[in-house]
Amino acid sequence: MQSKKEKKEKLTIIPKERKGIIARRPYDFWADIDRPIDRLRQNFDEFFWNPETSFLALPDYRTPVMDVVDLGDKYEMHVEMPGIKKEDITIDVTPTMVEISAEHKETKEDKGKNWLRQERSTMDFYRHLELPEELKTKNVEAELKDGVLTLSLPKAEPKARFQSTKVKIK
């Protein structure tokens, strides 16, 4: 048997302290990059689109979807304006431009309801289009049906419809 005095002492290894260099795992580097990006992602919608706190808390402006076709003697324009009454639409036509705007305000109050979100109270539409040929501004016709505004815009000097011809290769 060995006595306590005869036991060999074990060496303890203490790493030398490095000054100025911090040992980090690669994951720590990516975590440092991801942290501010995650914070931005979490607050992005609220920062820009929350009606109560947003610095963009202005009236809701929208750009309606529009189709325009050249029919030779006139242009025909279709503009989607759902939920807008014809009394709320303003159409201004110059010889080379069409400007459409609408303002819709919900006036009824539903105080008894427990709203979670209310975004449909007001909205404004605006769209303008410059045309390549002059129009007969006095003969413009407009019709609103099923949320689609249709404009018939006759040309001042109608040009023949563009037609293509197939050419055979010799």
C-alpha positions as CSV (number, residue, x, y, z in Angstrom):
1,M,0.0,0.0,0.0
2,Q,1.0,3.5,-0.7
3,S,0.8,6.1,1.9
4,K,-0.5,9.5,1.4
5,K,2.9,11.0,1.3
6,E,4.0,8.7,-1.5
7,K,1.1,9.7,-3.8
8,K,2.4,11.6,-6.9
9,E,1.0,15.0,-7.4
10,K,-0.9,15.5,-10.6
11,L,-0.1,18.5,-12.8
12,T,-2.9,20.9,-13.6
13,I,-2.7,22.6,-16.9
14,I,-4.0,26.1,-17.0
15,P,-4.2,27.7,-20.4
16,K,-2.2,30.8,-20.9
17,E,-4.5,33.9,-21.2
18,R,-4.5,35.5,-24.6
19,K,-4.8,39.2,-24.6
20,G,-6.8,40.9,-27.4
21,I,-8.1,37.8,-29.0
22,I,-11.4,36.3,-28.0
23,A,-12.0,32.7,-29.1
24,R,-15.5,32.4,-30.6
25,R,-17.4,29.7,-32.4
26,P,-18.4,30.3,-36.0
27,Y,-22.1,30.2,-34.9
28,D,-21.5,33.3,-32.7
29,F,-20.6,35.3,-35.8
30,W,-23.8,34.4,-37.7
31,A,-25.9,35.0,-34.6
32,D,-24.5,38.5,-34.4
33,I,-25.5,39.1,-38.0
34,D,-28.9,37.5,-37.6
35,R,-29.9,39.4,-34.5
36,P,-30.5,42.8,-36.1
37,I,-32.0,41.3,-39.2
38,D,-34.5,39.3,-37.1
39,R,-35.4,42.5,-35.1
40,L,-36.0,44.3,-38.4
41,R,-38.1,41.5,-39.8
42,Q,-40.3,41.4,-36.6
43,N,-40.9,45.1,-36.6
44,F,-41.1,45.8,-40.3
45,D,-44.8,45.5,-40.9
46,E,-45.7,47.4,-37.8
47,F,-43.2,50.2,-38.5
48,F,-44.4,50.8,-42.0
49,W,-48.1,49.7,-42.1
50,N,-49.6,50.0,-38.7
51,P,-52.1,52.7,-39.0
52,E,-51.7,54.0,-35.4
53,T,-47.9,54.1,-35.2
54,S,-46.6,54.3,-38.7
55,F,-44.9,57.3,-40.1
56,L,-46.7,56.4,-43.3
57,A,-50.1,56.9,-41.6
58,L,-51.5,58.8,-44.5
59,P,-54.7,58.2,-46.4
60,D,-54.6,54.9,-48.3
61,Y,-53.6,55.6,-51.9
62,R,-54.0,52.8,-54.4
63,T,-53.2,52.4,-58.0
64,P,-56.0,50.7,-59.8
65,V,-55.2,48.0,-62.4
66,M,-55.7,49.2,-66.0
67,D,-55.9,47.7,-69.4
68,V,-55.8,49.8,-72.6
69,V,-56.3,48.6,-76.1
70,D,-55.9,50.5,-79.4
71,L,-58.9,49.8,-81.7
72,G,-57.7,51.9,-84.6
73,D,-60.2,54.7,-84.4
74,K,-60.3,54.8,-80.6
75,Y,-58.6,53.6,-77.4
76,E,-60.6,51.5,-74.9
77,M,-59.6,51.6,-71.3
78,H,-60.7,49.3,-68.5
79,V,-59.9,50.3,-64.9
80,E,-60.7,48.1,-61.9
81,M,-62.4,50.2,-59.2
82,P,-64.2,47.9,-56.8
83,G,-66.4,49.4,-54.2
84,I,-66.3,52.9,-55.7
85,K,-69.6,54.6,-56.6
86,K,-69.7,56.5,-59.9
87,E,-70.4,59.8,-58.0
88,D,-67.0,59.4,-56.3
89,I,-65.0,59.1,-59.6
90,T,-63.4,62.1,-61.4
91,I,-62.2,61.7,-65.0
92,D,-60.2,64.5,-66.6
93,V,-59.3,64.1,-70.3
94,T,-56.9,66.3,-72.2
95,P,-56.0,65.8,-75.9
96,T,-53.1,63.5,-74.9
97,M,-53.8,62.4,-71.3
98,V,-56.4,60.7,-69.2
99,E,-56.5,61.2,-65.4
100,I,-58.8,59.1,-63.2
101,S,-59.2,59.7,-59.5
102,A,-61.7,58.6,-56.8
103,E,-62.2,59.1,-53.2
104,H,-64.1,56.7,-51.1
105,K,-65.0,57.4,-47.4
106,E,-67.0,55.1,-45.2
107,T,-69.2,57.3,-43.1
108,K,-71.2,54.8,-41.0
109,E,-70.0,54.2,-37.4
110,D,-70.3,50.8,-35.8
111,K,-69.4,51.6,-32.2
112,G,-71.0,48.4,-30.8
113,K,-68.5,46.2,-32.7
114,N,-65.2,44.9,-31.3
115,W,-63.0,45.7,-34.2
116,L,-59.8,43.7,-34.5
117,R,-58.7,45.6,-37.6
118,Q,-60.5,48.2,-39.8
119,E,-58.8,49.2,-43.0
120,R,-61.7,49.9,-45.4
121,S,-62.8,53.3,-44.0
122,T,-61.1,55.5,-46.6
123,M,-59.2,55.0,-49.8
124,D,-58.2,57.1,-52.7
125,F,-57.5,55.9,-56.3
126,Y,-55.4,57.8,-58.8
127,R,-54.2,56.8,-62.2
128,H,-53.1,58.8,-65.3
129,L,-52.0,57.8,-68.7
130,E,-50.4,59.7,-71.5
131,L,-51.5,58.5,-74.9
132,P,-49.4,58.6,-78.2
133,E,-52.2,60.1,-80.3
134,E,-54.6,63.1,-79.7
135,L,-58.1,62.4,-78.5
136,K,-61.5,64.0,-79.2
137,T,-62.1,65.1,-75.6
138,K,-65.7,66.0,-76.2
139,N,-66.7,62.5,-77.4
140,V,-65.2,60.5,-74.5
141,E,-67.7,58.0,-72.9
142,A,-67.5,56.3,-69.5
143,E,-69.4,53.4,-67.9
144,L,-69.0,51.8,-64.5
145,K,-70.3,48.3,-64.3
146,D,-69.4,45.6,-61.7
147,G,-66.5,47.6,-60.3
148,V,-64.9,48.1,-63.8
149,L,-64.7,51.5,-65.3
150,T,-64.7,51.4,-69.1
151,L,-63.7,54.5,-71.1
152,S,-64.1,54.9,-74.8
153,L,-61.5,57.4,-76.0
154,P,-62.0,58.4,-79.7
155,K,-58.9,59.6,-81.6
156,A,-58.8,63.0,-83.2
157,E,-57.2,61.7,-86.4
158,P,-57.8,57.9,-86.5
159,K,-55.0,55.9,-88.1
160,A,-55.5,52.6,-89.8
161,R,-55.1,49.6,-87.6
162,F,-51.7,48.1,-87.6
163,Q,-51.7,44.9,-89.6
164,S,-48.9,42.4,-90.1
165,T,-48.2,40.4,-93.2
166,K,-46.6,37.0,-93.2
167,V,-43.6,36.8,-95.5
168,K,-42.5,33.5,-97.1
169,I,-38.8,32.7,-97.1
170,K,-37.4,31.7,-100.5
